[in-house]
Amino acid sequence: MCARVHVFMSSQSKLPMAVFALAGAVAIAEPPLPGNRTCSSSCDHSGVCIPLRFVWGIQKAGTTSLFNALEQHWACGAGIKFTGGPHGTTVKESHFLVSPEAKAGNLSRAAYSAAYLESACRSRCFVDATPDDAMVPLAAARLRSLLSRSEAASVRFVLQLREPVSRFVSFFHMVSRLQLTPNPVNVSASARLYLKDWSTFWARDPSAALETQSLLEQLGQCVANCTAVALKAARRGAAITAQCDIQPSEYIGDGGAAGRTISAGGHCATGKSIMLSRGMYAFPLYWLQTQFARQQILVLSMHEAVSLPPSAYLKQVLDFLGFPADAQYPLAQDLGHSNSASDAQKSDLLDDAVRDELATVYAPWNEVLYAMEPQLQRFPPP
């Protein structure tokens, strides 16, 4: 399959300016969009495209607000949501990589690209903002299997994080608000069940759990080369969570060549990771790094959006993605409004003792994350 990859980067972007083509394709330079807006895409000659920009997660960490902001800069969503729901041209979450077909191993580049039509988005600035991708261990490997080498080198991911206990509470606040369960949700009782599930899940492989615990203890005492220790801990924890050790990508063909198996033992979980692990952000970061280079991933904390000037946080996202920051958008205010329950609401939703227990479970994995990402601002107390 031949495709043309358009990369029209702004002078403000830290990414290299280039217009290039894949093997057998013709590079087509096009005039810049109004206001010097520039984008990146991979479209074939039939007018279907693969998105090269992803808001990978995290759920309940402001991804909708971030996507809305990107839309102000000519970003376009999918035309299809693969798990059902409304169709259109601005669907934030395609859910393709976490769809039943993907879980069954029936990945189709043609099906994915059919959701992103060149004719529906003049900028060709397609963004898939499916936060469930970060919860599914195989999502990054599934995406990598669909891409050529050139496309894989052009992809950019934004991983927007949130203090994990408040993210947990916010999830159940959403469930209650939208009445997604037939009966009211007792968040403290649910948390206790998930804490028990996590303990049971972790104990299924005692030797792996002991090895991981040893690495966490080493990290706690580490004073030099801590990133290497953190990566080992992330890999072991991610392997327990995924039920297999996801190996670095070795795909060598165009658009989903068979490559080789991605697991080195065990049967990889095909669906979402266990509930509490979704706040252990070292895992999705590790899974992404098995398939893509670290410099292709922007890791941010939504708490920074609240503390920084409204345009500063968004500008770093736009610059990383190659979208010029030529307009204002009240992202920080939107994040705070959309994703934070008030202190009173939080107290009603979660007992202090349970909150402390959750914080204790998450604390060592926060330290792994901070060691992997030394520039990341530490989360506020839960």
C-alpha positions in Angstrom: 0.0 0.0 0.0 1.3 3.4 -0.8 0.6 6.5 1.2 1.7 10.0 1.4 2.7 11.5 4.7 2.3 15.2 5.0 4.3 16.9 7.7 4.0 20.6 7.5 5.6 21.8 10.7 5.6 25.4 12.0 8.7 27.4 12.7 7.7 27.3 16.3 7.7 23.5 16.5 10.7 21.7 18.0 10.1 18.9 15.5 12.0 18.9 12.2 10.4 20.6 9.2 9.9 18.0 6.5 7.7 16.8 3.7 8.4 13.3 2.7 6.8 10.2 1.1 6.8 6.6 1.7 8.2 4.1 -0.8 6.3 4.3 -4.1 4.4 7.5 -3.2 4.7 11.0 -4.4 5.3 13.9 -2.0 2.6 16.5 -2.4 3.4 19.9 -0.9 0.3 22.0 -0.3 -0.1 25.6 0.8 -0.3 26.3 4.5 -3.7 26.6 6.2 -5.0 30.0 7.2 -3.0 31.5 10.1 0.0 29.3 9.3 -1.7 26.3 10.8 0.1 23.2 10.0 -0.5 19.5 10.5 0.7 15.9 10.0 -1.2 13.0 8.4 -0.8 9.9 6.4 -3.3 9.5 3.6 -3.4 7.2 0.6 -4.4 8.1 -2.9 -8.0 7.0 -2.3 -8.4 9.7 0.4 -8.4 7.6 3.5 -6.0 8.4 6.3 -4.3 7.1 9.4 -4.1 9.5 12.3 -0.5 10.3 13.4 -1.5 12.3 16.5 -2.9 10.7 19.6 -4.2 11.8 23.0 -3.5 8.4 24.5 -4.9 9.0 28.0 -5.5 9.1 30.8 -9.3 8.6 31.4 -10.7 11.3 33.7 -7.6 13.4 33.3 -8.9 16.1 31.0 -8.6 14.4 27.6 -12.0 15.7 26.4 -11.0 19.3 27.3 -7.7 18.8 25.6 -9.3 17.4 22.4 -11.7 20.3 22.4 -8.8 22.7 22.5 -7.0 20.9 19.7 -10.2 21.3 17.6 -9.8 25.0 17.9 -6.5 24.5 15.9 -8.0 22.5 13.0 -7.7 19.1 14.5 -10.4 16.6 13.3 -11.7 13.5 15.0 -12.9 10.2 13.6 -16.0 9.7 11.6 -16.7 6.4 13.3 -16.7 5.1 16.9 -16.0 1.4 16.5 -17.7 0.4 19.8 -21.0 2.1 18.8 -22.3 5.6 19.2 -22.8 8.6 17.0 -21.0 9.0 13.7 -19.7 12.3 12.4 -16.5 14.1 11.6 -15.5 15.1 15.1 -15.7 11.9 17.1 -13.1 12.3 19.8 -12.6 8.5 20.5 -12.4 6.0 17.7 -12.0 3.1 20.1 -10.6 1.1 17.2 -7.6 -0.2 19.1 -9.8 -1.4 22.0 -12.7 -2.6 19.9 -14.0 -6.2 20.0 -12.4 -6.8 16.6 -9.1 -5.7 17.9 -9.4 -7.9 20.9 -10.1 -10.8 18.6 -6.9 -10.0 16.6 -8.8 -8.8 13.6 -6.9 -5.6 12.9 -7.5 -4.0 9.6 -5.7 -0.9 8.5 -8.5 -0.3 5.9 -11.2 -0.3 8.6 -9.2 2.1 10.7 -8.4 4.5 7.9 -12.0 4.5 6.7 -12.8 6.5 9.9 -10.5 9.3 8.8 -11.5 10.7 5.4 -9.3 13.3 3.7 -12.4 15.0 2.3 -13.9 15.5 5.7 -10.9 17.4 7.1 -9.1 20.0 5.0 -6.2 20.2 7.5 -5.7 16.4 7.5 -4.9 17.0 11.2 -6.5 13.8 12.5 -6.3 13.2 16.2 -7.5 10.0 17.9 -8.2 10.8 21.6 -9.3 7.4 23.0 -8.1 7.3 26.7 -9.1 3.7 26.9 -6.0 3.0 24.8 -3.8 3.6 27.8 -5.7 1.0 29.8 -5.2 -1.8 27.2 -1.7 -3.4 27.4 -1.8 -4.4 23.7 -3.1 -1.1 22.2 0.3 0.4 21.4 1.5 -2.9 19.8 -1.8 -3.0 17.8 -1.2 0.5 16.5 2.4 -0.2 15.6 1.4 -3.3 13.6 -0.7 -1.1 11.3 2.0 1.5 10.6 4.9 1.6 8.2 8.3 2.5 9.6 8.0 6.1 8.3 4.6 6.5 9.8 5.7 5.0 13.1 8.6 7.5 13.2 6.1 10.4 12.7 3.5 9.5 15.3 3.2 11.7 18.4 1.4 10.8 21.7 0.2 13.0 24.5 -0.2 11.2 27.8 -2.0 13.5 30.2 -2.0 12.3 33.8 -3.8 13.0 37.0 -3.2 12.2 40.7 -4.4 8.6 40.7 -6.7 8.6 43.8 -8.5 11.7 42.6 -8.8 10.1 39.1 -10.3 7.0 40.8 -12.8 9.1 42.6 -13.6 11.2 39.5 -14.4 8.0 37.6 -17.0 7.0 40.1 -18.3 10.5 40.3 -18.9 10.2 36.5 -20.6 6.8 37.0 -22.9 8.3 39.6 -23.6 11.5 37.7 -24.4 9.7 34.5 -26.3 6.9 36.3 -24.4 4.2 34.5 -25.3 1.6 37.1 -28.8 0.6 38.2 -28.1 1.4 41.9 -26.2 4.3 43.5 -22.4 3.7 43.7 -20.7 3.4 47.1 -17.2 4.5 46.2 -15.6 3.4 49.4 -17.1 0.0 49.2 -16.1 -0.3 45.5 -12.6 0.8 46.4 -12.3 -1.9 49.1 -13.3 -4.5 46.6 -10.8 -3.3 44.0 -8.1 -3.2 46.6 -8.8 -6.8 47.5 -8.9 -7.7 43.7 -5.5 -6.0 43.3 -4.0 -7.9 46.2 -5.4 -11.2 44.9 -4.3 -10.4 41.3 -0.8 -9.5 42.4 -0.4 -12.7 44.5 -1.1 -15.0 41.5 2.6 -15.0 40.6 4.5 -14.8 43.9 8.0 -14.8 42.4 7.2 -12.0 40.0 5.6 -10.0 42.8 8.7 -10.5 45.0 11.0 -9.5 42.2 8.9 -6.4 41.6 8.8 -5.5 45.3 12.6 -5.8 45.4 12.9 -3.4 42.5 10.5 -0.9 44.2 12.6 -1.1 47.4 15.8 -0.6 45.3 14.2 2.5 43.8 13.3 3.8 47.2 17.0 3.7 48.2 18.3 4.8 44.8 20.6 7.8 44.5 22.1 7.3 41.0 20.9 5.8 37.7 17.4 5.6 39.2 15.8 5.7 35.7 17.2 2.3 34.9 15.8 0.8 38.1 12.5 2.4 37.5 12.3 1.0 33.9 13.0 -2.5 35.3 10.2 -2.1 37.9 7.8 -0.7 35.3 8.5 -3.6 33.0 7.9 -6.2 35.7 4.8 -4.5 37.0 3.5 -4.1 33.4 4.1 -7.7 32.7 2.1 -8.8 35.7 -0.7 -6.5 34.7 -0.6 -7.5 31.0 -0.1 -11.2 31.9 2.8 -11.3 29.4 6.0 -9.5 28.8 5.4 -7.2 25.8 8.6 -7.0 23.9 10.0 -4.1 21.8 8.6 -3.8 18.3 10.5 -5.4 15.4 7.9 -4.7 12.6 9.8 -4.3 9.4 7.1 -4.1 6.7 4.6 -1.5 5.5 1.2 -1.2 7.0 0.9 -4.2 9.3 3.4 -6.8 8.1 3.3 -9.8 10.3 6.5 -9.1 12.1 6.7 -11.5 15.1 4.7 -12.3 18.2 4.7 -9.5 20.7 4.7 -11.7 23.8 7.6 -13.6 25.4 5.6 -16.0 27.4 2.1 -16.0 28.8 -1.1 -15.1 27.2 -1.5 -11.3 26.9 -4.6 -9.8 28.3 -6.6 -8.5 25.3 -8.9 -6.1 27.2 -8.5 -3.4 29.8 -6.1 -3.8 32.7 -7.3 -4.4 36.2 -9.0 -1.3 37.7 -6.4 -0.1 40.3 -3.6 -0.5 37.8 -5.2 2.2 35.6 -3.7 4.7 38.0 -0.2 3.2 37.8 0.9 5.3 34.9 4.4 3.8 34.5 2.6 0.8 32.8 1.0 2.6 29.8 4.2 4.7 29.5 6.3 1.5 29.3 3.9 -0.2 26.8 4.1 2.8 24.6 7.9 2.8 24.8 8.1 -0.8 23.7 6.7 0.3 20.3 7.7 3.9 19.9 10.7 6.2 20.8 10.5 8.1 24.1 10.8 11.4 22.3 7.5 10.7 20.5 5.6 10.9 23.8 4.7 14.0 25.7 3.9 13.3 29.4 2.0 15.9 31.3 0.0 16.4 34.5 -3.4 18.0 34.2 -2.6 19.7 37.5 0.0 21.8 35.7 -2.8 23.1 33.5 -4.5 24.6 36.6 -1.3 26.1 37.9 0.1 27.5 34.6 -1.2 30.5 32.7 -4.1 29.3 30.5 -2.2 29.5 27.2 1.2 28.1 28.4 0.1 24.6 29.1 -1.7 24.3 25.8 1.2 25.8 23.8 3.6 23.1 24.9 1.0 20.5 23.6 0.6 22.4 20.3 4.3 22.8 19.8 4.9 19.1 20.4 2.2 18.1 18.0 3.2 20.6 15.4 0.2 22.9 15.8 1.1 26.6 16.1 -0.3 28.2 19.2 -1.9 31.1 17.5 -5.2 31.3 19.5 -6.2 31.4 23.1 -8.3 28.6 24.7 -9.3 28.5 28.4 -8.0 24.9 28.9 -7.0 25.2 32.6 -10.5 26.5 33.6 -12.1 23.8 31.4 -10.1 21.0 33.0 -10.9 22.2 36.5 -14.6 22.4 35.7 -14.9 19.1 33.9 -12.9 16.8 36.0 -12.7 17.8 39.6 -15.4 17.1 42.2 -15.4 19.6 45.0 -13.7 18.8 48.3 -17.1 18.2 49.9 -18.1 15.9 47.1 -14.9 14.0 47.4 -15.4 13.5 51.1 -18.8 12.1 50.5 -17.6 9.7 47.9 -14.6 8.2 49.6 -13.8 7.5 53.3 -10.5 8.9 54.6 -9.2 5.5 55.6 -9.9 4.1 52.1 -8.3 7.1 50.5 -5.2 6.6 52.5 -5.1 2.9 51.6 -5.4 3.8 47.9 -2.7 6.4 48.2 -0.4 3.8 49.9 -0.9 1.4 46.9 -0.2 4.1 44.3 2.7 5.8 46.1 5.5 3.4 45.0 4.3 3.5 41.4 4.2 7.2 41.4 7.8 7.1 42.4 8.5 4.8 39.5 6.8 7.3 37.2 8.8 10.2 38.6 12.1 8.3 38.1 11.1 7.6 34.5 10.1 11.2 34.0 12.3 13.4 36.2 10.8 16.6 34.6 7.2 15.7 35.5 5.7 17.8 38.2 4.8 15.7 41.3 1.1 15.1 41.9 -0.6 17.0 44.7 -1.8 15.1 47.7 -4.9 13.1 47.1 
